[in-house]
Amino acid sequence: MTAVVAGIGAVVPDRLVTNEMLAQRLDTSDEWIVSRTGIRQRYVAPPGCSTSDLAVGAAERAMQSAGVDDVGLVVLATTTPDRPCPGTAPVVASKLGLVDVPAYDVSAVCTGFIYALFSAAGALALGHTESALVIGADTFSTILDPADRTTSVIFGDGAGAVVLRRGHEDEPGALSGFHLGSDGALADLITVPDKYFRMDGKPVFMHAVRRMTESSRTVLAQSGWTAQTVDRLVGHQANVRILQAVSEQLGIPEDRAVVNLDRVGNTAAASIPLAMADAAKDGDLVAGHKVLLTAFGGGATWGAATLTWPDVIAG
Ligand code: ACO
């Protein structure tokens, strides 16, 4: 038995922030941001809108997409929990009306969604539960230094979620392979040392390309796939130049790489499910597509997963 994607949903808050708006208060320009990252705009949560609010919005859409009103497990990937203690997943489960379900947070920064997917898929494969909600949600705007142009232009807020159910390896939606890794010696590259998030962009870029490529190769071999058979690469939406480099090194044509960071920026743990939901809504991701997911994030952490896209309507 394995885990099968049965539904997907995503949300972004309504407050749109364009590059031009950032350039009015920071020493930056639309030209710099677009040419160095590919990002044109992002959405920011208004005061009072927390990570759990966005997570609930995405989860409701995913449950509607799957046609279910109950699940047996909630795993939430986030770096911006509502509070340092307790975890945010039980709050999300409670807001969804899920009673007595196991619910926990996963902290792996931008790789969080793949780590959370791995954790839930394991619980399903072992028969501990029949269904699970896997959510990636972040409000990075709450930890960004408004005066730091190197991070303020990159991140946006959002949430994405999938419903998983127990199923067979040959079903559409089946998750077929995983590879995860970490290197704590790189912990200082992406960190919140005090009040604000800090990132050493250049080495992060280099490590991201290397680790996303290696992890993808490992998971492709494990799944018995080749780069040529991949229909869509859904990479962590950090920088379009990273996505281009990874697809080039893997030998996956660039037009098979899903890109939505131009519209939403880097939404951290929400990035991959948000990109999958957007691509499914746009008709760019269709049933039967062989999909490769890969991410790199703080920790450092990285990972990749493969799945066949199911016949679902994204919410
Ligand atoms: N506007 C204008 N100029 C800027 C800006 C800005 N917003 N930000 C930096 N600059 C300047 C720098 O000060 C530097 O100026 P200098 O040459 O005079 O010193 C110049 O632009 C080049 O800066 P770099 O940092 O070398 O720019 P780079 O091309 O590396 O792009 C970026 C920076 C976009 C952050 C890139 O390094 C990157 O995408 N890194 C990877 C991020 C990533 O993958 N994150 C994933 C994990 S994130 C997570 O886990 C939460």
Boltz pocket constraint, residues with backbone or C-beta under 6 A from the ligand:
constraints:
  - pocket:
      binder: B
      contacts: [[A, 27], [A, 28], [A, 29], [A, 32], [A, 33], [A, 36], [A, 37], [A, 108], [A, 109], [A, 110], [A, 111], [A, 149], [A, 150], [A, 153], [A, 190], [A, 200], [A, 201], [A, 202], [A, 204], [A, 205], [A, 208], [A, 238], [A, 239], [A, 242], [A, 268], [A, 296], [A, 297], [A, 298]]
      max_distance: 6.0
